[in-house]
C-alpha cells in the first residue's frame, strides 16, 4: 500500500510569514528615522558631557573621540560639503596727524602727534590711531617725563631743550614686522 501526497486545493490560502508586511504595502521608515535621530542626539549629548567635564583620564578621552567621530560620520553623510575660503589682507602703512587736547602739566594743554606705522595688520590698526596717540601723549605728560620712559608698551625717548621736550615713541611688534612711531612735543608748565 502506497501513500500519496495530499492533493492541493487551489482555493486554500496560505498564511503570510510573521514579521513581514502584507503584499502591496510599503514598510514604515519612521521607526528607523526616529531611531537614527535618537542615536545622534545621544552621541552629541555624551560628547558634550565628556568634553565639558575637563576630565583628563585616557579612558574618557578615547570614548569622547569615538563618540564625536560617530556623530560626525553620520552628520557628514547627510549634510552637503561646503568649502570655506579665508581671505587675508596684507599689512598696511599708516600716517596720521592727531590733535591732542586736555594734555596735563603743559602750558597750552594741547599737542600735535604724528604717527607713522609700517606693516600694520588690519587687526592692529588701533595702535596707529589717534585715540592711541592721545593716550600716549597724556601718559607721558602726566609723568612730566624728561628721561626715557615706557608708556602703554611704547618706548619713549625725549630730547630736552629748556622747558620744551620733543618725544619719539616707538612700538615694535613682537611677532611681526609691525612698527609704530609717534612723535610729539610738550612744553611743561612748571
VMD Tcl script that builds the backbone (N, CA, C; Angstrom):
set m [mol new atoms 570]
animate dup $m
set s [atomselect $m all]
$s set {name element resname resid chain x y z} {
  {N N UNK 1 A 0.828 -1.152 0.000}
  {CA C UNK 1 A 0.000 0.000 0.000}
  {C C UNK 1 A 0.884 1.231 0.000}
  {N N UNK 2 A 0.642 2.093 -0.916}
  {CA C UNK 2 A 1.467 3.287 -1.029}
  {C C UNK 2 A 0.667 4.510 -0.599}
  {N N UNK 3 A 1.384 5.443 -0.083}
  {CA C UNK 3 A 0.710 6.678 0.328}
  {C C UNK 3 A 0.941 7.725 -0.732}
  {N N UNK 4 A -0.080 8.447 -1.009}
  {CA C UNK 4 A 0.028 9.517 -1.990}
  {C C UNK 4 A 0.008 10.852 -1.264}
  {N N UNK 5 A 0.703 11.761 -1.846}
  {CA C UNK 5 A 0.693 13.075 -1.188}
  {C C UNK 5 A -0.702 13.684 -1.252}
  {N N UNK 6 A -1.010 14.466 -0.257}
  {CA C UNK 6 A -2.337 15.082 -0.272}
  {C C UNK 6 A -2.458 16.021 -1.454}
  {N N UNK 7 A -3.594 16.088 -1.992}
  {CA C UNK 7 A -3.815 16.970 -3.126}
  {C C UNK 7 A -3.938 18.405 -2.637}
  {N N UNK 8 A -3.473 19.286 -3.485}
  {CA C UNK 8 A -3.513 20.700 -3.092}
  {C C UNK 8 A -4.783 21.319 -3.588}
  {N N UNK 9 A -5.391 22.047 -2.730}
  {CA C UNK 9 A -6.624 22.754 -3.070}
  {C C UNK 9 A -6.236 24.146 -3.524}
  {N N UNK 10 A -6.548 24.565 -4.801}
  {CA C UNK 10 A -6.132 25.883 -5.288}
  {C C UNK 10 A -6.812 27.011 -4.542}
  {N N UNK 11 A -7.852 26.790 -3.860}
  {CA C UNK 11 A -8.535 27.870 -3.131}
  {C C UNK 11 A -7.983 28.042 -1.736}
  {N N UNK 12 A -7.094 27.119 -1.345}
  {CA C UNK 12 A -6.560 27.210 0.011}
  {C C UNK 12 A -5.628 28.417 0.096}
  {N N UNK 13 A -5.751 29.210 1.149}
  {CA C UNK 13 A -4.918 30.391 1.332}
  {C C UNK 13 A -3.806 30.069 2.312}
  {N N UNK 14 A -2.663 30.536 1.968}
  {CA C UNK 14 A -1.525 30.319 2.854}
  {C C UNK 14 A -1.344 31.542 3.727}
  {N N UNK 15 A -0.949 31.328 4.938}
  {CA C UNK 15 A -0.748 32.480 5.839}
  {C C UNK 15 A 0.599 33.122 5.527}
  {N N UNK 16 A 0.689 34.429 5.711}
  {CA C UNK 16 A 1.881 35.229 5.484}
  {C C UNK 16 A 2.864 34.947 6.622}
  {N N UNK 17 A 4.167 34.803 6.363}
  {CA C UNK 17 A 5.128 34.613 7.451}
  {C C UNK 17 A 5.086 35.823 8.392}
  {N N UNK 18 A 5.326 35.564 9.675}
  {CA C UNK 18 A 5.256 36.620 10.693}
  {C C UNK 18 A 6.380 37.638 10.478}
  {N N UNK 19 A 6.116 38.907 10.772}
  {CA C UNK 19 A 7.117 39.974 10.730}
  {C C UNK 19 A 7.295 40.609 9.382}
  {N N UNK 20 A 6.544 40.183 8.356}
  {CA C UNK 20 A 6.687 40.795 7.049}
  {C C UNK 20 A 5.419 41.554 6.729}
  {N N UNK 21 A 5.541 42.686 6.062}
  {CA C UNK 21 A 4.341 43.444 5.725}
  {C C UNK 21 A 3.544 42.712 4.657}
  {N N UNK 22 A 2.249 42.944 4.634}
  {CA C UNK 22 A 1.430 42.309 3.608}
  {C C UNK 22 A 1.862 42.789 2.229}
  {N N UNK 23 A 1.577 41.977 1.210}
  {CA C UNK 23 A 1.970 42.348 -0.146}
  {C C UNK 23 A 1.311 43.652 -0.553}
  {N N UNK 24 A 2.049 44.443 -1.343}
  {CA C UNK 24 A 1.496 45.688 -1.857}
  {C C UNK 24 A 1.687 46.847 -0.892}
  {N N UNK 25 A 1.953 46.593 0.360}
  {CA C UNK 25 A 2.141 47.678 1.330}
  {C C UNK 25 A 3.619 47.927 1.532}
  {N N UNK 26 A 4.038 49.186 1.715}
  {CA C UNK 26 A 5.435 49.516 1.933}
  {C C UNK 26 A 5.766 49.460 3.419}
  {N N UNK 27 A 7.046 49.395 3.707}
  {CA C UNK 27 A 7.430 49.387 5.117}
  {C C UNK 27 A 7.451 50.829 5.619}
  {N N UNK 28 A 7.241 50.992 6.905}
  {CA C UNK 28 A 7.177 52.316 7.525}
  {C C UNK 28 A 8.597 52.744 7.909}
  {N N UNK 29 A 9.142 53.845 7.326}
  {CA C UNK 29 A 10.523 54.240 7.620}
  {C C UNK 29 A 10.662 55.028 8.924}
  {N N UNK 30 A 9.583 55.476 9.504}
  {CA C UNK 30 A 9.682 56.363 10.669}
  {C C UNK 30 A 10.361 55.747 11.873}
  {N N UNK 31 A 10.144 54.497 12.204}
  {CA C UNK 31 A 10.889 53.952 13.347}
  {C C UNK 31 A 12.404 54.003 13.116}
  {N N UNK 32 A 12.850 53.753 11.880}
  {CA C UNK 32 A 14.277 53.812 11.587}
  {C C UNK 32 A 14.808 55.237 11.682}
  {N N UNK 33 A 14.045 56.176 11.141}
  {CA C UNK 33 A 14.463 57.584 11.175}
  {C C UNK 33 A 14.540 58.080 12.607}
  {N N UNK 34 A 13.506 57.810 13.394}
  {CA C UNK 34 A 13.500 58.260 14.789}
  {C C UNK 34 A 14.606 57.593 15.589}
  {N N UNK 35 A 14.871 56.328 15.300}
  {CA C UNK 35 A 15.969 55.632 15.980}
  {C C UNK 35 A 17.314 56.258 15.659}
  {N N UNK 36 A 17.533 56.599 14.389}
  {CA C UNK 36 A 18.796 57.231 13.979}
  {C C UNK 36 A 18.960 58.594 14.639}
  {N N UNK 37 A 17.878 59.356 14.707}
  {CA C UNK 37 A 17.940 60.681 15.354}
  {C C UNK 37 A 18.255 60.523 16.834}
  {N N UNK 38 A 17.652 59.538 17.485}
  {CA C UNK 38 A 17.906 59.313 18.906}
  {C C UNK 38 A 19.370 58.947 19.146}
  {N N UNK 39 A 19.953 58.140 18.263}
  {CA C UNK 39 A 21.358 57.763 18.411}
  {C C UNK 39 A 22.258 58.983 18.234}
  {N N UNK 40 A 21.968 59.816 17.253}
  {CA C UNK 40 A 22.770 61.019 17.018}
  {C C UNK 40 A 22.676 61.957 18.215}
  {N N UNK 41 A 21.474 62.192 18.713}
  {CA C UNK 41 A 21.286 63.098 19.859}
  {C C UNK 41 A 22.014 62.547 21.087}
  {N N UNK 42 A 21.910 61.256 21.321}
  {CA C UNK 42 A 22.593 60.652 22.467}
  {C C UNK 42 A 24.107 60.812 22.330}
  {N N UNK 43 A 24.629 60.635 21.113}
  {CA C UNK 43 A 26.070 60.804 20.897}
  {C C UNK 43 A 26.523 62.234 21.131}
  {N N UNK 44 A 25.740 63.196 20.664}
  {CA C UNK 44 A 26.088 64.608 20.864}
  {C C UNK 44 A 26.061 64.960 22.344}
  {N N UNK 45 A 25.034 64.521 23.040}
  {CA C UNK 45 A 24.935 64.817 24.484}
  {C C UNK 45 A 26.101 64.174 25.221}
  {N N UNK 46 A 26.432 62.930 24.870}
  {CA C UNK 46 A 27.557 62.262 25.522}
  {C C UNK 46 A 28.859 63.010 25.252}
  {N N UNK 47 A 29.053 63.462 24.021}
  {CA C UNK 47 A 30.273 64.203 23.682}
  {C C UNK 47 A 30.355 65.510 24.462}
  {N N UNK 48 A 29.240 66.199 24.599}
  {CA C UNK 48 A 29.224 67.466 25.345}
  {C C UNK 48 A 29.534 67.205 26.813}
  {N N UNK 49 A 28.917 66.194 27.375}
  {CA C UNK 49 A 29.155 65.884 28.781}
  {C C UNK 49 A 30.595 65.465 29.020}
  {N N UNK 50 A 31.155 64.687 28.113}
  {CA C UNK 50 A 32.524 64.209 28.295}
  {C C UNK 50 A 33.519 65.344 28.123}
  {N N UNK 51 A 33.373 66.149 27.090}
  {CA C UNK 51 A 34.336 67.238 26.874}
  {C C UNK 51 A 34.115 68.388 27.826}
  {N N UNK 52 A 32.913 68.569 28.334}
  {CA C UNK 52 A 32.637 69.665 29.268}
  {C C UNK 52 A 33.142 69.380 30.662}
  {N N UNK 53 A 33.404 68.136 30.985}
  {CA C UNK 53 A 33.837 67.776 32.325}
  {C C UNK 53 A 35.308 68.024 32.573}
  {N N UNK 54 A 36.100 68.347 31.544}
  {CA C UNK 54 A 37.540 68.575 31.665}
  {C C UNK 54 A 38.233 67.410 32.352}
  {N N UNK 55 A 37.782 66.197 32.142}
  {CA C UNK 55 A 38.386 65.009 32.714}
  {C C UNK 55 A 39.589 64.644 31.863}
  {N N UNK 56 A 40.719 64.411 32.488}
  {CA C UNK 56 A 41.934 64.159 31.718}
  {C C UNK 56 A 42.318 62.694 31.669}
  {N N UNK 57 A 41.480 61.770 32.132}
  {CA C UNK 57 A 41.847 60.361 32.080}
  {C C UNK 57 A 41.803 59.869 30.642}
  {N N UNK 58 A 42.655 58.893 30.334}
  {CA C UNK 58 A 42.767 58.430 28.953}
  {C C UNK 58 A 41.519 57.695 28.505}
  {N N UNK 59 A 40.813 56.992 29.410}
  {CA C UNK 59 A 39.605 56.288 29.013}
  {C C UNK 59 A 38.534 57.263 28.537}
  {N N UNK 60 A 38.378 58.352 29.242}
  {CA C UNK 60 A 37.372 59.341 28.868}
  {C C UNK 60 A 37.719 59.978 27.533}
  {N N UNK 61 A 38.995 60.288 27.329}
  {CA C UNK 61 A 39.380 60.939 26.084}
  {C C UNK 61 A 39.115 60.029 24.895}
  {N N UNK 62 A 39.426 58.723 24.999}
  {CA C UNK 62 A 39.222 57.856 23.844}
  {C C UNK 62 A 37.739 57.667 23.569}
  {N N UNK 63 A 36.905 57.587 24.609}
  {CA C UNK 63 A 35.472 57.438 24.355}
  {C C UNK 63 A 34.883 58.721 23.793}
  {N N UNK 64 A 35.396 59.868 24.226}
  {CA C UNK 64 A 34.914 61.129 23.662}
  {C C UNK 64 A 35.280 61.208 22.193}
  {N N UNK 65 A 36.474 60.760 21.861}
  {CA C UNK 65 A 36.905 60.765 20.479}
  {C C UNK 65 A 36.034 59.847 19.630}
  {N N UNK 66 A 35.703 58.690 20.148}
  {CA C UNK 66 A 34.878 57.752 19.400}
  {C C UNK 66 A 33.476 58.306 19.205}
  {N N UNK 67 A 32.897 58.871 20.277}
  {CA C UNK 67 A 31.543 59.401 20.169}
  {C C UNK 67 A 31.490 60.536 19.159}
  {N N UNK 68 A 32.467 61.394 19.183}
  {CA C UNK 68 A 32.469 62.528 18.270}
  {C C UNK 68 A 32.646 62.041 16.840}
  {N N UNK 69 A 33.511 61.065 16.623}
  {CA C UNK 69 A 33.722 60.543 15.277}
  {C C UNK 69 A 32.442 59.941 14.729}
  {N N UNK 70 A 31.728 59.182 15.551}
  {CA C UNK 70 A 30.478 58.563 15.109}
  {C C UNK 70 A 29.472 59.625 14.706}
  {N N UNK 71 A 29.332 60.653 15.516}
  {CA C UNK 71 A 28.371 61.707 15.211}
  {C C UNK 71 A 28.773 62.441 13.944}
  {N N UNK 72 A 30.045 62.743 13.788}
  {CA C UNK 72 A 30.475 63.464 12.603}
  {C C UNK 72 A 30.286 62.630 11.347}
  {N N UNK 73 A 30.508 61.328 11.441}
  {CA C UNK 73 A 30.335 60.471 10.275}
  {C C UNK 73 A 28.888 60.473 9.827}
  {N N UNK 74 A 27.956 60.335 10.762}
  {CA C UNK 74 A 26.545 60.323 10.404}
  {C C UNK 74 A 26.119 61.678 9.863}
  {N N UNK 75 A 26.624 62.734 10.445}
  {CA C UNK 75 A 26.253 64.072 10.008}
  {C C UNK 75 A 26.836 64.368 8.626}
  {N N UNK 76 A 28.073 63.943 8.404}
  {CA C UNK 76 A 28.743 64.251 7.142}
  {C C UNK 76 A 28.036 63.600 5.961}
  {N N UNK 77 A 27.393 62.468 6.179}
  {CA C UNK 77 A 26.738 61.818 5.058}
  {C C UNK 77 A 25.433 62.511 4.681}
  {N N UNK 78 A 24.853 63.270 5.606}
  {CA C UNK 78 A 23.568 63.879 5.293}
  {C C UNK 78 A 23.666 65.373 5.007}
  {N N UNK 79 A 24.827 65.985 5.214}
  {CA C UNK 79 A 24.987 67.424 5.015}
  {C C UNK 79 A 25.884 67.646 3.805}
  {N N UNK 80 A 25.503 68.521 2.874}
  {CA C UNK 80 A 26.364 68.778 1.717}
  {C C UNK 80 A 27.680 69.428 2.156}
  {N N UNK 81 A 28.718 69.131 1.435}
  {CA C UNK 81 A 30.030 69.666 1.747}
  {C C UNK 81 A 30.124 71.111 1.264}
  {N N UNK 82 A 30.678 71.973 2.136}
  {CA C UNK 82 A 30.889 73.364 1.754}
  {C C UNK 82 A 32.372 73.670 1.864}
  {N N UNK 83 A 32.829 74.560 1.037}
  {CA C UNK 83 A 34.218 74.967 1.060}
  {C C UNK 83 A 34.288 76.394 1.572}
  {N N UNK 84 A 35.125 76.583 2.598}
  {CA C UNK 84 A 35.290 77.919 3.147}
  {C C UNK 84 A 36.638 78.461 2.716}
  {N N UNK 85 A 36.630 79.717 2.306}
  {CA C UNK 85 A 37.882 80.361 1.942}
  {C C UNK 85 A 38.124 81.496 2.911}
  {N N UNK 86 A 39.348 81.617 3.343}
  {CA C UNK 86 A 39.701 82.678 4.270}
  {C C UNK 86 A 40.516 83.708 3.511}
  {N N UNK 87 A 40.033 84.935 3.542}
  {CA C UNK 87 A 40.764 85.989 2.855}
  {C C UNK 87 A 41.645 86.716 3.865}
  {N N UNK 88 A 42.842 86.950 3.491}
  {CA C UNK 88 A 43.754 87.688 4.344}
  {C C UNK 88 A 44.127 88.976 3.622}
  {N N UNK 89 A 44.265 90.010 4.382}
  {CA C UNK 89 A 44.656 91.275 3.784}
  {C C UNK 89 A 46.092 91.570 4.191}
  {N N UNK 90 A 46.792 92.184 3.295}
  {CA C UNK 90 A 48.198 92.498 3.521}
  {C C UNK 90 A 48.320 93.618 4.545}
  {N N UNK 91 A 49.435 93.631 5.271}
  {CA C UNK 91 A 49.679 94.736 6.204}
  {C C UNK 91 A 49.699 96.069 5.459}
  {N N UNK 92 A 49.329 97.110 6.157}
  {CA C UNK 92 A 49.257 98.435 5.542}
  {C C UNK 92 A 50.191 99.394 6.270}
  {N N UNK 93 A 50.440 100.526 5.647}
  {CA C UNK 93 A 51.207 101.609 6.255}
  {C C UNK 93 A 50.250 102.745 6.568}
  {N N UNK 94 A 50.449 103.390 7.724}
  {CA C UNK 94 A 49.536 104.435 8.177}
  {C C UNK 94 A 50.333 105.674 8.549}
  {N N UNK 95 A 49.829 106.843 8.122}
  {CA C UNK 95 A 50.373 108.143 8.532}
  {C C UNK 95 A 49.211 108.963 9.075}
  {N N UNK 96 A 49.276 109.349 10.349}
  {CA C UNK 96 A 48.213 110.148 10.980}
  {C C UNK 96 A 48.814 111.373 11.650}
  {N N UNK 97 A 48.078 112.482 11.587}
  {CA C UNK 97 A 48.397 113.670 12.367}
  {C C UNK 97 A 47.231 113.879 13.308}
  {N N UNK 98 A 47.517 113.847 14.614}
  {CA C UNK 98 A 46.459 113.869 15.624}
  {C C UNK 98 A 46.585 115.093 16.522}
  {N N UNK 99 A 45.503 115.834 16.654}
  {CA C UNK 99 A 45.457 116.951 17.598}
  {C C UNK 99 A 44.993 116.404 18.943}
  {N N UNK 100 A 45.815 116.617 19.972}
  {CA C UNK 100 A 45.533 116.072 21.299}
  {C C UNK 100 A 45.223 117.230 22.242}
  {N N UNK 101 A 44.062 117.140 22.886}
  {CA C UNK 101 A 43.685 118.166 23.867}
  {C C UNK 101 A 43.692 117.559 25.258}
  {N N UNK 102 A 43.513 118.418 26.267}
  {CA C UNK 102 A 43.493 118.013 27.678}
  {C C UNK 102 A 44.780 117.301 28.075}
  {N N UNK 103 A 45.922 117.844 27.626}
  {CA C UNK 103 A 47.220 117.284 27.975}
  {C C UNK 103 A 47.628 117.887 29.319}
  {N N UNK 104 A 47.808 117.060 30.351}
  {CA C UNK 104 A 48.124 117.590 31.682}
  {C C UNK 104 A 49.551 118.141 31.766}
  {N N UNK 105 A 49.770 119.052 32.720}
  {CA C UNK 105 A 51.084 119.602 33.062}
  {C C UNK 105 A 51.754 120.364 31.922}
  {N N UNK 106 A 50.981 120.853 30.945}
  {CA C UNK 106 A 51.577 121.591 29.829}
  {C C UNK 106 A 51.033 123.005 29.815}
  {N N UNK 107 A 51.772 123.911 29.139}
  {CA C UNK 107 A 51.387 125.314 29.073}
  {C C UNK 107 A 50.082 125.477 28.290}
  {N N UNK 108 A 49.991 124.901 27.117}
  {CA C UNK 108 A 48.824 125.106 26.265}
  {C C UNK 108 A 47.733 124.066 26.496}
  {N N UNK 109 A 48.074 122.923 27.061}
  {CA C UNK 109 A 47.081 121.862 27.252}
  {C C UNK 109 A 46.779 121.096 25.975}
  {N N UNK 110 A 47.535 121.399 24.913}
  {CA C UNK 110 A 47.337 120.698 23.638}
  {C C UNK 110 A 48.682 120.293 23.062}
  {N N UNK 111 A 48.624 119.370 22.106}
  {CA C UNK 111 A 49.826 118.938 21.402}
  {C C UNK 111 A 49.390 118.318 20.080}
  {N N UNK 112 A 50.330 118.230 19.162}
  {CA C UNK 112 A 50.076 117.577 17.884}
  {C C UNK 112 A 51.004 116.359 17.817}
  {N N UNK 113 A 50.408 115.188 17.590}
  {CA C UNK 113 A 51.193 113.959 17.500}
  {C C UNK 113 A 51.161 113.460 16.061}
  {N N UNK 114 A 52.326 113.065 15.578}
  {CA C UNK 114 A 52.441 112.494 14.242}
  {C C UNK 114 A 52.715 111.002 14.395}
  {N N UNK 115 A 51.874 110.184 13.766}
  {CA C UNK 115 A 52.003 108.729 13.873}
  {C C UNK 115 A 52.376 108.173 12.503}
  {N N UNK 116 A 53.466 107.413 12.456}
  {CA C UNK 116 A 53.889 106.725 11.247}
  {C C UNK 116 A 53.981 105.242 11.609}
  {N N UNK 117 A 53.215 104.418 10.905}
  {CA C UNK 117 A 53.199 102.990 11.196}
  {C C UNK 117 A 53.436 102.200 9.914}
  {N N UNK 118 A 54.241 101.147 10.016}
  {CA C UNK 118 A 54.518 100.291 8.865}
  {C C UNK 118 A 54.177 98.840 9.200}
  {N N UNK 119 A 53.773 98.114 8.171}
  {CA C UNK 119 A 53.427 96.693 8.298}
  {C C UNK 119 A 52.365 96.438 9.360}
  {N N UNK 120 A 51.309 97.226 9.328}
  {CA C UNK 120 A 50.245 97.115 10.329}
  {C C UNK 120 A 49.207 96.099 9.859}
  {N N UNK 121 A 49.028 94.999 10.608}
  {CA C UNK 121 A 47.948 94.071 10.270}
  {C C UNK 121 A 46.601 94.760 10.506}
  {N N UNK 122 A 45.590 94.464 9.716}
  {CA C UNK 122 A 44.291 95.118 9.890}
  {C C UNK 122 A 43.730 94.982 11.304}
  {N N UNK 123 A 44.052 93.895 11.976}
  {CA C UNK 123 A 43.534 93.697 13.327}
  {C C UNK 123 A 44.210 94.606 14.352}
  {N N UNK 124 A 45.316 95.273 13.993}
  {CA C UNK 124 A 46.044 96.113 14.945}
  {C C UNK 124 A 46.105 97.576 14.515}
  {N N UNK 125 A 45.175 97.982 13.644}
  {CA C UNK 125 A 45.160 99.378 13.185}
  {C C UNK 125 A 44.950 100.355 14.336}
  {N N UNK 126 A 44.337 99.906 15.404}
  {CA C UNK 126 A 44.071 100.790 16.541}
  {C C UNK 126 A 45.364 101.333 17.151}
  {N N UNK 127 A 46.472 100.585 17.028}
  {CA C UNK 127 A 47.749 101.027 17.583}
  {C C UNK 127 A 48.299 102.253 16.870}
  {N N UNK 128 A 47.842 102.504 15.648}
  {CA C UNK 128 A 48.320 103.657 14.886}
  {C C UNK 128 A 47.244 104.728 14.785}
  {N N UNK 129 A 46.198 104.621 15.571}
  {CA C UNK 129 A 45.108 105.586 15.516}
  {C C UNK 129 A 45.315 106.757 16.466}
  {N N UNK 130 A 44.524 107.806 16.271}
  {CA C UNK 130 A 44.624 108.998 17.115}
  {C C UNK 130 A 44.227 108.748 18.574}
  {N N UNK 131 A 43.242 107.896 18.874}
  {CA C UNK 131 A 42.954 107.633 20.287}
  {C C UNK 131 A 44.166 107.043 21.026}
  {N N UNK 132 A 44.908 106.151 20.384}
  {CA C UNK 132 A 46.106 105.577 20.997}
  {C C UNK 132 A 47.177 106.659 21.163}
  {N N UNK 133 A 47.355 107.510 20.153}
  {CA C UNK 133 A 48.348 108.576 20.229}
  {C C UNK 133 A 48.003 109.562 21.342}
  {N N UNK 134 A 46.723 109.922 21.480}
  {CA C UNK 134 A 46.312 110.847 22.529}
  {C C UNK 134 A 46.574 110.251 23.909}
  {N N UNK 135 A 46.283 108.974 24.065}
  {CA C UNK 135 A 46.531 108.309 25.340}
  {C C UNK 135 A 48.021 108.285 25.663}
  {N N UNK 136 A 48.840 108.072 24.654}
  {CA C UNK 136 A 50.287 108.057 24.823}
  {C C UNK 136 A 50.807 109.440 25.234}
  {N N UNK 137 A 50.365 110.491 24.544}
  {CA C UNK 137 A 50.801 111.864 24.858}
  {C C UNK 137 A 50.401 112.226 26.287}
  {N N UNK 138 A 49.162 111.939 26.651}
  {CA C UNK 138 A 48.692 112.264 28.014}
  {C C UNK 138 A 49.451 111.458 29.074}
  {N N UNK 139 A 49.783 110.191 28.765}
  {CA C UNK 139 A 50.533 109.365 29.714}
  {C C UNK 139 A 51.932 109.902 29.963}
  {N N UNK 140 A 52.604 110.330 28.897}
  {CA C UNK 140 A 53.952 110.898 29.044}
  {C C UNK 140 A 53.872 112.229 29.798}
  {N N UNK 141 A 52.896 113.065 29.440}
  {CA C UNK 141 A 52.772 114.386 30.070}
  {C C UNK 141 A 52.405 114.260 31.548}
  {N N UNK 142 A 51.615 113.290 31.909}
  {CA C UNK 142 A 51.237 113.146 33.318}
  {C C UNK 142 A 52.445 112.768 34.174}
  {N N UNK 143 A 53.437 112.119 33.583}
  {CA C UNK 143 A 54.669 111.774 34.302}
  {C C UNK 143 A 55.701 112.905 34.245}
  {N N UNK 144 A 55.453 113.916 33.418}
  {CA C UNK 144 A 56.403 115.003 33.162}
  {C C UNK 144 A 57.781 114.428 32.855}
  {N N UNK 145 A 57.770 113.425 31.996}
  {CA C UNK 145 A 58.989 112.678 31.695}
  {C C UNK 145 A 59.981 113.522 30.918}
  {N N UNK 146 A 61.236 113.521 31.388}
  {CA C UNK 146 A 62.345 114.147 30.682}
  {C C UNK 146 A 63.489 113.152 30.528}
  {N N UNK 147 A 63.182 111.903 30.811}
  {CA C UNK 147 A 64.127 110.797 30.643}
  {C C UNK 147 A 63.377 109.710 29.878}
  {N N UNK 148 A 64.073 108.731 29.310}
  {CA C UNK 148 A 63.373 107.661 28.591}
  {C C UNK 148 A 62.371 106.934 29.507}
  {N N UNK 149 A 61.162 106.722 28.987}
  {CA C UNK 149 A 60.107 106.033 29.740}
  {C C UNK 149 A 59.376 105.067 28.801}
  {N N UNK 150 A 58.647 104.155 29.399}
  {CA C UNK 150 A 57.780 103.257 28.644}
  {C C UNK 150 A 56.356 103.524 29.072}
  {N N UNK 151 A 55.512 103.842 28.105}
  {CA C UNK 151 A 54.107 104.140 28.372}
  {C C UNK 151 A 53.269 103.313 27.399}
  {N N UNK 152 A 52.367 102.494 27.928}
  {CA C UNK 152 A 51.443 101.680 27.134}
  {C C UNK 152 A 52.157 100.840 26.077}
  {N N UNK 153 A 53.327 100.307 26.433}
  {CA C UNK 153 A 54.076 99.458 25.525}
  {C C UNK 153 A 54.979 100.211 24.564}
  {N N UNK 154 A 54.916 101.531 24.542}
  {CA C UNK 154 A 55.762 102.346 23.681}
  {C C UNK 154 A 56.999 102.776 24.465}
  {N N UNK 155 A 58.171 102.698 23.824}
  {CA C UNK 155 A 59.411 103.211 24.419}
  {C C UNK 155 A 59.587 104.641 23.945}
  {N N UNK 156 A 59.568 105.570 24.887}
  {CA C UNK 156 A 59.626 106.997 24.540}
  {C C UNK 156 A 60.975 107.582 24.941}
  {N N UNK 157 A 61.615 108.236 23.976}
  {CA C UNK 157 A 62.900 108.876 24.204}
  {C C UNK 157 A 62.728 110.380 24.015}
  {N N UNK 158 A 63.059 111.175 25.055}
  {CA C UNK 158 A 62.886 112.628 24.937}
  {C C UNK 158 A 64.151 113.317 24.421}
  {N N UNK 159 A 63.933 114.516 23.891}
  {CA C UNK 159 A 65.013 115.425 23.530}
  {C C UNK 159 A 64.647 116.749 24.199}
  {N N UNK 160 A 65.400 117.146 25.246}
  {CA C UNK 160 A 65.040 118.288 26.090}
  {C C UNK 160 A 65.798 119.540 25.641}
  {N N UNK 161 A 65.020 120.642 25.483}
  {CA C UNK 161 A 65.591 121.956 25.194}
  {C C UNK 161 A 64.864 122.950 26.091}
  {N N UNK 162 A 65.429 123.201 27.284}
  {CA C UNK 162 A 64.779 124.092 28.255}
  {C C UNK 162 A 63.522 123.424 28.786}
  {N N UNK 163 A 62.379 124.116 28.659}
  {CA C UNK 163 A 61.116 123.523 29.107}
  {C C UNK 163 A 60.382 122.847 27.950}
  {N N UNK 164 A 61.002 122.855 26.784}
  {CA C UNK 164 A 60.419 122.268 25.579}
  {C C UNK 164 A 61.017 120.870 25.388}
  {N N UNK 165 A 60.150 119.846 25.292}
  {CA C UNK 165 A 60.617 118.470 25.174}
  {C C UNK 165 A 59.964 117.817 23.954}
  {N N UNK 166 A 60.794 117.249 23.082}
  {CA C UNK 166 A 60.293 116.504 21.930}
  {C C UNK 166 A 60.445 115.018 22.235}
  {N N UNK 167 A 59.429 114.242 21.857}
  {CA C UNK 167 A 59.443 112.809 22.134}
  {C C UNK 167 A 59.341 112.004 20.843}
  {N N UNK 168 A 60.030 110.877 20.863}
  {CA C UNK 168 A 59.883 109.884 19.808}
  {C C UNK 168 A 59.575 108.565 20.525}
  {N N UNK 169 A 58.355 108.084 20.338}
  {CA C UNK 169 A 57.911 106.864 20.989}
  {C C UNK 169 A 57.740 105.777 19.936}
  {N N UNK 170 A 58.314 104.612 20.191}
  {CA C UNK 170 A 58.231 103.520 19.218}
  {C C UNK 170 A 57.640 102.267 19.855}
  {N N UNK 171 A 56.912 101.546 19.032}
  {CA C UNK 171 A 56.360 100.246 19.405}
  {C C UNK 171 A 56.771 99.274 18.328}
  {N N UNK 172 A 57.490 98.248 18.717}
  {CA C UNK 172 A 57.894 97.221 17.770}
  {C C UNK 172 A 57.077 95.976 18.051}
  {N N UNK 173 A 56.444 95.441 17.005}
  {CA C UNK 173 A 55.622 94.249 17.169}
  {C C UNK 173 A 56.466 93.051 17.546}
  {N N UNK 174 A 55.969 92.235 18.459}
  {CA C UNK 174 A 56.706 91.070 18.929}
  {C C UNK 174 A 56.737 89.966 17.881}
  {N N UNK 175 A 55.627 89.727 17.188}
  {CA C UNK 175 A 55.534 88.599 16.267}
  {C C UNK 175 A 55.562 89.003 14.801}
  {N N UNK 176 A 55.680 90.265 14.511}
  {CA C UNK 176 A 55.611 90.679 13.116}
  {C C UNK 176 A 56.566 91.837 12.879}
  {N N UNK 177 A 56.507 92.361 11.672}
  {CA C UNK 177 A 57.347 93.494 11.312}
  {C C UNK 177 A 56.670 94.816 11.647}
  {N N UNK 178 A 55.609 94.766 12.431}
  {CA C UNK 178 A 54.874 95.971 12.827}
  {C C UNK 178 A 55.798 96.954 13.534}
  {N N UNK 179 A 55.736 98.220 13.105}
  {CA C UNK 179 A 56.477 99.272 13.789}
  {C C UNK 179 A 55.624 100.529 13.786}
  {N N UNK 180 A 55.428 101.107 14.978}
  {CA C UNK 180 A 54.649 102.334 15.117}
  {C C UNK 180 A 55.540 103.366 15.800}
  {N N UNK 181 A 55.671 104.544 15.178}
  {CA C UNK 181 A 56.454 105.638 15.746}
  {C C UNK 181 A 55.541 106.847 15.909}
  {N N UNK 182 A 55.506 107.368 17.137}
  {CA C UNK 182 A 54.696 108.554 17.427}
  {C C UNK 182 A 55.633 109.663 17.899}
  {N N UNK 183 A 55.550 110.825 17.244}
  {CA C UNK 183 A 56.391 111.966 17.616}
  {C C UNK 183 A 55.495 113.111 18.059}
  {N N UNK 184 A 55.904 113.779 19.129}
  {CA C UNK 184 A 55.157 114.944 19.616}
  {C C UNK 184 A 56.070 115.777 20.504}
  {N N UNK 185 A 55.655 117.014 20.778}
  {CA C UNK 185 A 56.427 117.927 21.622}
  {C C UNK 185 A 55.528 118.475 22.708}
  {N N UNK 186 A 56.133 118.721 23.875}
  {CA C UNK 186 A 55.395 119.272 25.013}
  {C C UNK 186 A 56.196 120.406 25.634}
  {N N UNK 187 A 55.492 121.414 26.137}
  {CA C UNK 187 A 56.113 122.464 26.944}
  {C C UNK 187 A 55.481 122.378 28.319}
  {N N UNK 188 A 56.257 121.938 29.288}
  {CA C UNK 188 A 55.717 121.760 30.633}
  {C C UNK 188 A 55.469 123.106 31.295}
  {N N UNK 189 A 54.455 123.140 32.135}
  {CA C UNK 189 A 54.065 124.396 32.776}
  {C C UNK 189 A 54.915 124.747 33.974}
  {N N UNK 190 A 55.593 123.818 34.578}
  {CA C UNK 190 A 56.426 124.176 35.723}
  {C C UNK 190 A 57.815 123.622 35.632}
}
mol reanalyze $m
mol bondsrecalc $m
mol representation Tube
mol addrep $m
